[in-house]
Amino acid sequence: MNKTILILLAVVALFSASCVPTKDLVYLQKKDKNDTIQNINPVVAKPYRLQPNDILTITIKAIDPELVAIFKTKEATQSGQNEALLYFDGYVIDDHGNIRMPILNEISVIGMTVDEVRQKIEAKLLEEYFNKEANIFVTVKLSGLRYTINGEVSAPGSKILYRDSATILEAIANAGDITVTGDRHHVTVIRQFPHGTEMHDIDLTDVKAMQSPYYYLRSNDYIYVKPLPQKSWGTGRTGIESLGTILSVLTLITTTLLLLNR
C-alpha cells in the first residue's frame, strides 16, 4: 500500500514538473502588482542609425531622366525585388562606414539616419552637379533589417524585415513564434557594436522587457532561444502529452511490481 502511495505521489510530482505552465508562455506579463500601467514606459523608438554591412536603396529622380540615368541600378528598374538584387545592386556600407556612388564617390554615412543620408546626398548633388531647376528628388531607404534567429523557434534562420524599425517580438513572430518548449524568460540577443560584441538576455514574459535597449531590433542581431528543461525530460509539451507518457511509465512500474509479487 505504501509503495502504491509513493508511486502515485511520484507520478503527481513528475506530472506537475513536466508540464509547461501558462505563465512561461505568455508575453509581456505585469509581474509586479504594485506597478501601474503608467510606470511601464517602453523605450522610445529612436530613428535607426546606420552601421557597417547595412544595405541602402537609393533612387535619384529629376525632370530630365537622362540627367540622373547614371545613378540607376537594375534594382531601381525592375519590379519584384529580391534579396540577391538588393545585395548586388544596393549600396553596402563598408567597414569604414562609407558607401560608394557614381560621381559622388565615397560618402560617409555611419551613424546617420536614412533621412540624414538623403539630405546629405541632395545637398552634395545641388552644390556640385545640379541646379535647383533640375528638381532633384532623392529617396533613401534601408533595405530591411537583417537578423538571424536560432533555437526553439518554428522557423530558424536568417531573416529580413522590410522595415526601418521593429521589435524583438516582431522578429520572433516573423520566425513563426517560440515553440512551447522555448525559454521566453531568457532570450539571448547578440549584438555588434563598434567596440565589439555584446550578449544580453531579455525576459519576454515581463512587460518591463519594453524598457530594455534590446527590445528594438538592430540590423545583424543574432537571437537565440534556449530550450526549457521539459524538452530534455521528453515528457511532452502539454499536460495531455505528459499524462500519456507518465501513464505509460506507471503501467510499466505496476506490471513490474505485480510480476515481482507473484
C-alpha positions as CSV (number, residue, x, y, z in Angstrom):
1,M,0.0,0.0,0.0
2,N,2.8,2.3,1.0
3,K,4.5,1.6,-2.3
4,T,1.4,2.5,-4.2
5,I,1.1,5.8,-2.4
6,L,4.7,6.6,-3.1
7,I,4.3,5.8,-6.7
8,L,1.2,8.0,-7.0
9,L,3.0,10.9,-5.3
10,A,5.9,10.5,-7.6
11,V,3.6,10.5,-10.6
12,V,1.8,13.7,-9.4
13,A,5.2,15.4,-8.8
14,L,6.5,14.4,-12.2
15,F,3.3,15.4,-13.9
16,S,3.4,18.9,-12.3
17,A,7.1,19.4,-13.2
18,S,6.8,18.1,-16.7
19,C,4.1,20.5,-17.9
20,V,4.9,23.9,-19.3
21,P,2.9,26.4,-17.2
22,T,0.9,29.1,-18.9
23,K,3.0,31.8,-17.1
24,D,6.0,30.6,-19.1
25,L,4.2,31.0,-22.4
26,V,2.5,34.5,-22.1
27,Y,4.5,37.5,-23.3
28,L,4.7,40.9,-21.5
29,Q,3.0,40.0,-18.2
30,K,2.6,42.5,-15.5
31,K,4.5,40.7,-12.8
32,D,4.9,43.4,-10.2
33,K,1.3,44.0,-8.9
34,N,2.4,47.3,-7.3
35,D,3.3,48.8,-10.7
36,T,0.8,50.8,-12.6
37,I,0.5,50.8,-16.4
38,Q,1.8,54.3,-16.5
39,N,5.0,53.2,-14.9
40,I,5.7,50.7,-17.6
41,N,7.0,53.0,-20.3
42,P,8.5,51.4,-23.4
43,V,11.9,52.6,-24.7
44,V,11.3,55.5,-27.1
45,A,11.8,54.2,-30.6
46,K,14.7,56.3,-31.8
47,P,15.5,56.6,-35.5
48,Y,17.7,53.7,-36.7
49,R,21.4,54.7,-37.0
50,L,23.2,53.1,-39.9
51,Q,26.1,50.7,-39.3
52,P,28.5,48.6,-41.4
53,N,27.0,45.9,-43.6
54,D,23.7,47.7,-43.8
55,I,22.4,47.9,-47.4
56,L,20.8,51.1,-48.7
57,T,18.4,51.5,-51.6
58,I,19.0,55.0,-53.1
59,T,17.0,56.4,-56.0
60,I,17.6,59.8,-57.7
61,K,15.0,61.4,-60.0
62,A,14.8,64.6,-61.9
63,I,12.6,66.3,-64.5
64,D,15.0,65.1,-67.2
65,P,15.6,61.4,-66.5
66,E,18.8,61.5,-68.6
67,L,20.4,63.7,-66.1
68,V,20.3,61.0,-63.4
69,A,20.5,57.9,-65.6
70,I,24.0,57.1,-64.2
71,F,22.6,56.6,-60.8
72,K,20.0,54.0,-61.8
73,T,20.6,50.4,-60.9
74,K,18.9,47.1,-62.0
75,E,17.2,47.1,-58.7
76,A,15.6,50.5,-59.4
77,T,14.3,49.5,-62.8
78,Q,12.9,46.0,-62.0
79,S,9.9,45.0,-60.1
80,G,9.8,42.1,-57.7
81,Q,13.0,42.9,-55.8
82,N,14.7,40.1,-54.0
83,E,17.5,39.8,-51.5
84,A,20.1,39.0,-54.2
85,L,19.3,42.1,-56.2
86,L,19.5,44.2,-53.1
87,Y,22.8,42.8,-52.2
88,F,24.4,43.2,-55.6
89,D,22.8,46.5,-56.6
90,G,22.2,48.2,-53.3
91,Y,24.8,50.4,-51.6
92,V,26.5,48.4,-48.9
93,I,28.1,50.3,-46.0
94,D,31.7,49.1,-45.7
95,D,33.7,48.6,-42.6
96,H,34.8,52.3,-42.6
97,G,31.2,53.4,-42.7
98,N,31.2,54.6,-46.3
99,I,29.1,53.9,-49.4
100,R,30.4,54.4,-53.0
101,M,28.1,56.1,-55.5
102,P,28.7,57.1,-59.2
103,I,30.2,60.6,-59.5
104,L,29.8,61.3,-55.8
105,N,32.4,58.6,-54.9
106,E,32.7,57.7,-51.2
107,I,30.2,59.2,-48.8
108,S,30.4,58.6,-45.0
109,V,27.0,57.5,-43.7
110,I,27.9,55.7,-40.5
111,G,25.7,56.6,-37.5
112,M,23.4,58.6,-39.7
113,T,19.6,58.1,-40.2
114,V,18.3,57.4,-43.7
115,D,16.8,60.9,-43.7
116,E,20.1,62.5,-42.9
117,V,21.7,60.5,-45.7
118,R,19.0,61.7,-48.1
119,Q,19.7,65.3,-47.1
120,K,23.5,64.9,-47.4
121,I,23.2,63.4,-50.9
122,E,20.7,66.1,-52.1
123,A,23.0,68.9,-50.8
124,K,26.0,67.4,-52.4
125,L,24.3,67.0,-55.8
126,L,22.9,70.6,-55.7
127,E,26.2,72.0,-54.6
128,E,28.5,70.3,-57.1
129,Y,26.4,69.0,-60.1
130,F,22.9,70.3,-60.5
131,N,20.9,73.5,-60.0
132,K,17.6,73.8,-58.3
133,E,15.7,73.9,-61.7
134,A,16.7,70.2,-62.2
135,N,14.2,69.3,-59.4
136,I,16.4,66.6,-57.9
137,F,14.4,64.1,-55.8
138,V,16.3,61.7,-53.7
139,T,14.9,58.7,-51.8
140,V,16.9,56.7,-49.3
141,K,15.6,53.5,-47.7
142,L,17.2,50.8,-45.5
143,S,16.9,47.6,-47.4
144,G,15.4,45.7,-44.5
145,L,16.5,44.8,-41.0
146,R,18.6,41.6,-41.3
147,Y,18.9,39.3,-38.4
148,T,19.5,35.6,-37.5
149,I,17.3,33.6,-35.1
150,N,18.1,30.2,-33.8
151,G,17.0,27.7,-31.2
152,E,13.4,27.0,-30.1
153,V,11.5,28.8,-32.8
154,S,9.3,27.4,-35.6
155,A,11.4,28.7,-38.5
156,P,15.1,29.4,-37.5
157,G,17.5,31.0,-40.0
158,S,18.5,34.4,-41.4
159,K,15.5,36.7,-41.9
160,I,14.8,40.2,-43.3
161,L,12.1,42.5,-42.1
162,Y,11.5,45.2,-44.7
163,R,11.0,48.0,-42.2
164,D,13.1,50.7,-40.7
165,S,12.1,49.8,-37.1
166,A,11.0,46.5,-35.5
167,T,10.8,44.9,-32.1
168,I,12.3,41.6,-31.0
169,L,8.7,40.3,-30.7
170,E,8.1,41.1,-34.3
171,A,11.3,39.4,-35.2
172,I,10.2,36.3,-33.3
173,A,6.8,36.4,-34.9
174,N,8.5,36.5,-38.3
175,A,10.2,33.3,-37.4
176,G,6.9,31.5,-36.6
177,D,7.0,32.3,-32.8
178,I,8.8,30.5,-30.0
179,T,7.8,26.8,-29.5
180,V,6.1,25.6,-26.4
181,T,9.5,24.3,-25.1
182,G,11.3,27.5,-25.7
183,D,12.5,29.6,-22.8
184,R,10.8,33.0,-23.1
185,H,12.4,34.1,-19.8
186,H,16.0,34.2,-21.1
187,V,16.1,35.1,-24.8
188,T,19.6,35.9,-25.8
189,V,20.5,38.8,-28.1
190,I,24.0,39.0,-29.5
191,R,24.6,42.5,-31.0
192,Q,27.5,44.0,-32.8
193,F,29.0,47.4,-31.7
194,P,32.0,49.3,-32.9
195,H,33.8,48.3,-29.7
196,G,33.0,44.6,-30.1
197,T,30.2,42.1,-29.5
198,E,27.8,42.2,-26.6
199,M,25.4,39.5,-25.4
200,H,22.3,40.2,-23.3
201,D,19.3,38.1,-22.0
202,I,15.8,39.6,-22.1
203,D,12.8,38.3,-20.3
204,L,9.9,38.5,-22.8
205,T,7.4,37.3,-20.3
206,D,7.8,40.5,-18.3
207,V,6.2,43.7,-19.5
208,K,9.3,45.6,-18.4
209,A,11.1,44.0,-21.4
210,M,9.8,47.0,-23.3
211,Q,12.2,49.1,-21.3
212,S,15.3,47.1,-22.5
213,P,17.6,48.7,-25.1
214,Y,17.5,45.2,-26.7
215,Y,13.7,45.3,-27.2
216,Y,14.1,47.1,-30.5
217,L,15.8,45.1,-33.2
218,R,19.0,46.2,-34.8
219,S,20.4,45.0,-38.1
220,N,22.7,42.0,-37.9
221,D,21.3,41.0,-34.4
222,Y,21.6,37.3,-33.5
223,I,18.7,35.9,-31.4
224,Y,18.9,32.6,-29.6
225,V,16.0,31.0,-27.8
226,K,17.1,28.4,-25.2
227,P,15.1,25.2,-24.6
228,L,13.2,24.7,-21.3
229,P,14.1,21.7,-19.1
230,Q,10.9,20.0,-20.2
231,K,12.3,19.4,-23.6
232,S,15.2,17.3,-22.4
233,W,13.0,15.4,-20.0
234,G,11.0,14.3,-23.0
235,T,7.7,14.2,-21.1
236,G,5.6,16.1,-23.6
237,R,4.9,19.7,-24.4
238,T,1.4,19.8,-22.9
239,G,-0.4,18.3,-19.9
240,I,-2.1,15.7,-22.1
241,E,1.2,14.6,-23.7
242,S,2.9,14.5,-20.3
243,L,0.0,12.5,-18.9
244,G,0.2,9.9,-21.7
245,T,4.0,9.5,-21.0
246,I,3.5,9.2,-17.3
247,L,0.7,6.7,-17.6
248,S,2.9,4.6,-19.8
249,V,5.7,4.7,-17.1
250,L,3.1,4.0,-14.4
251,T,1.8,1.0,-16.3
252,L,5.3,-0.4,-16.7
253,I,6.1,0.1,-12.9
254,T,2.7,-1.6,-12.0
255,T,3.3,-4.5,-14.2
256,T,6.9,-4.9,-12.8
257,L,5.6,-4.9,-9.2
258,L,2.9,-7.4,-10.0
259,L,5.4,-9.8,-11.5
260,L,7.8,-9.4,-8.6
261,N,5.0,-10.2,-6.1
262,R,4.0,-13.4,-7.7
